[in-house]
Amino acid sequence: MIAQDRLAEQFEAHRQHLLHAAYRMLGSLSEAEDAVQEGWLRLCRAEADAIENLGGWLTRVVSRVCLDMLRSRKSRREEPLETHPAEAYPAAEDGDGHDPEREALMAESVGVALLVVLDKLKPAERVTFVLHDIFGMPFADIAQVVDKSEAAVRQLASRARRRVSGTAPRDSADLAGMRRLVDAFITAARAGDFGALIAVLDPDVTLRDVSDGGARVTRGAEALARRVCGRALAAQTAVVDGGIGAVAAPLGRLAYALKFDIRGGKIIAVERIADPARLAALTLHVPFVQAP
């Protein structure tokens, strides 16, 4: 019992790091917790005294579990995840069960736009990108996780990086200014600041709302501001089809995207896309990815 308690303490020291990595790989808090718990079970079955670097060992094990879950996700999507008895592993400090509010906070901290883009990657690309570009794991260690050569892992990382961040546009300075304008629009909409919304909109701005039921057009700055004031709670800036836009993805699931037409330092048109077919066809990038 003493040895088991000591092992549990050592595991708890790594739990948050493992959870953050698993969440970025899976985009689901409940699945990430399952992956971390599976890591605990495998640690209990291993010869723990022979593990020189426990943190590295756990990261590789949990990452492999995440990779297997991603690969089998299509066949398991309609099936409940296998769970283990609560007494089999040390309980997390923040409780058990699905917590939508906690998952929303996790998605916000990671960046909903990043989660949306990561979801478009292939399993090995996603795991490699998260481990290397976000958490700085060496390619040699990642190769053990994905069962590929180090050279192949470098190619995976390069391909994933291009799909996540895209290529730098030639007018990047102009894009940065547009991003500040879109950030101001989202902040004002979220805060319900009518005056701040009017300040970034052209008087003749139009909003075209495209859903699977057709399109609806709103004209004029005041009409648009009234419509979005107090909304856009889940929206975050992203690169949408090569231009600055935004995506809204509650719990990391894409609900709609915004495309902006900006001229003379004002937003002259907004297109809100919620039609599933249009959303699937969009090219999305996250220009800045930061480690936690």
N, C-alpha and C positions, 0 to 999 in steps of 0.2 A: 504493500500500500504506500509506503514512504517513497519507493522508487517511482510508482505511478503518479503520485502527487507531484513529485519533482519534475517528471516528464510533462505533466499537464501545465505546470508553471512555465516551463520553457516554451511549450507550444503557444501559450497565451501571449507571450512576448512577441510572437510573430503573427498573431491572428489578424491584426488590422492591415498589415502589409499584404498578407495573402488575400484578404477579402477585397482590398482595393484593386489588386492585380486581377483577381478572378472576375470582379464586376466589369472591368474594362474588356476582358475577353468574352464575357457571356452577355453583358447588357441586361442581366436579370439578377436582382439582389437575392431572391430565393435560391436560384441555381448557383450563384456564387457561394452562398452559405453552405449549400450541399457539397460543393467542390472542396471547400475548406474543411468541412467535417469529414469528408472522405480522406483528406490528407491526414487528419488526426488518426483515423482508424488504421491507415497504412503505417503510420509511425508506431502505433501500438504493436503492430505485427512485425515490425522491423527490429533489428538489433541496434537499438538507439545508441548504445555506448560506442559502437563502431563508426558512428556518423561524425565526421570531423567538423563539417560546417552545417549545422542544423537548419539555419535560415535558407541557405542555398539548396539543400536537399528538399526542404518543404516546398520551396518555390518551384523547383523542377517537377515534383510529384503533383502538386495542385495544378500546374500548367498543363501537364499531361492529361489529367482528369478533365480539365476544361476543353482541351483539344478533342478528346473522345466525345464529350457532350456536344460540341459544335458539329462534329461529323455526323452524329446520330440524331441531330435536332429535328430533321424533317420527319423521320419515322416516329419520333417521340413527342412531336408537337402536341398531339391530342391526348397524350398519356400523362398521368401524374408522375412526377419524379419519385424515384425510390427514396424512402426515408429510413433513417436508423433510429433505434430507441434512444430517447434523450439521455439515459444514463450511460450510453456507450462512449460519450465524448464530453469534455468539459463544456458547460453551457456558456454561451456568449453573454457578456455583461448587459447587453441591451435587450435581452429577451428573445423569445422564440416566436415563430409564426410570421405570416405575411403582414407587413406594415406599409401601406401605400404612402403615408407621409414620409416615413424614413427612406423609402425607395426614391421618392421625388427629390428629397434632399441630396441623396447620393447622386442621382442623375444631374442635378444642378451643379454639384461640386465638380463632377467630371466634365460636364459640358454636353448638353443634349445634342448639339450639332456633331460633336465628335462621335457620340454613340451611334447616331444615324449613319455616318460615313463608315465607321468600323463594321457596321452590320452588312455592308456591301462587300466586304473582303471575304476571301475564302478562308476556311478555318486555320490553315497553317500560316497564311499571311497575317491574319489577325493576331494570333498568338505571338508570332515573331515580332510584329510591329509593337505590340504592347510591351513585351519583355525587353526589346532592345531600345526602341526610340523613346519610350516613356519611363522605363525602369532601369535602363542601362545595363542589362545583362549581356555578357560577352557572347559573341556568335558561337563560340565553341560549346558553351553550356546550352544554348538554345538548340544546337544541333542534336543534343541528347534528348531533348523534349520532343522534337518533331521527326526524329529518325531520318535525318538527312545530313549530307556533308556540310561542312562549314561554308564551302563555296556556294552551295545551293541555298543555304540559309541567308547568305548575303544578298543573293538575287531576290529571295522572297521579301526581304526587308526593303530593298530598293523599289520593287514593284508596289509593295503596300504603301510606301512613303509617297510615291507618285499619285496613287489613287486617293490617299487621304488629303495631302496638301496641294496637289496639282503642281503647276509650274508658275513661277513668278511672272505676272503680266508686265509688259513693257511700261505701262503707265501706272506703276505701283504707287507712286506718290499721289496721283489722282484717286486711285482706289482707296488709299488710306483716308483721304478726305471724305470720300463717299461713305466709308465705314463709320467714321465719326458721326456723320449725319444720320445714318441708319440706326446707330446705337442710341442717338438722341431721340429718334422717333420711337424706338422700342421702350426706352426708359420712360418717356412721357406717357405713352399709351399704358404701360404697366402701372404707373403712379396715378393715372387719371388726371394728368396736368393738361387741361384743355389749351391754355395759353402757350405752353411749350410745344404742343403739337402744331398749333397754327403757325408758330415761328419757323418750323422746318418744312412746311407745305407751301407749294405754289397755290395761289388763290383759285386757279382753275384745275387743280389736281383731280385725277380720276382714280377710283378703286374698282378694279374688275375682279369679281369673286367667281372663280371657276370651280364648280363641284360636279359630281356625277349627275346632278340634275339640271345642268346648264350653267349660264353665266348671269351675274347680276352686276349692274354698274351703278356706282355712287359718284356723283360729280360735286366738286367744290370743296374747299378746305374745311369749312365749318361742318358740312354734312359728313365728311370723312372722319374728322376729329370726333364728332359725336358718336360715330359708329364704333370707333376703336378705343375710345377713352375708357380706361379701367380694364382693358383686355390685354391680349398678347402676353399673358402671364408666363407662358412656357416658351416664348420665342427667344432665340439667340441668333446673333449674326453668323452668317456663313457665306461661302462663295457658291452661288446658284447659277449654273450654266455660264460660268466665266465672269459673272458680275456680282457685286455685293448684294446680298439678299439676307434672308433670315429663314430659319426653320423652327417649327414648334413640334416638340416631340415629348409629350408627357410620358414619364417613365421610360424614355428612350425610344418610344415608338412614334414614327413620323406621322403627324396628323395633318399638317399643311405646310406649305412653303410660301414665302413672299419674294417677289421679284420687284426691284425698284428701277424707275427711270429718273435719273437725276440730271438737272441742267441748271447752270447758274447758281449753284449752291442751294437749290431747293428741290424737293421731291415733286415731280410733275405727274407721275403715274405709279400706281402700285397694282400688282397682280397677285391675288391670293389664290393659290392652287391647292385644292383639296381632292380633286379627282384622282382616284387610285392609279389609273393608267398614266396620267400625266406625272404624278409623283414618281412612279417607277422609272420613267424615262428621263428624269432630271439628272444632271451631272452636279454632284455636290462635293465641295472640298472644305477643309478647315485649314486656313492659312497659318494659324499659330497653334501648336500643340505643346503644352507644358506638362512637366512631371508634377506630381502632387507634392 
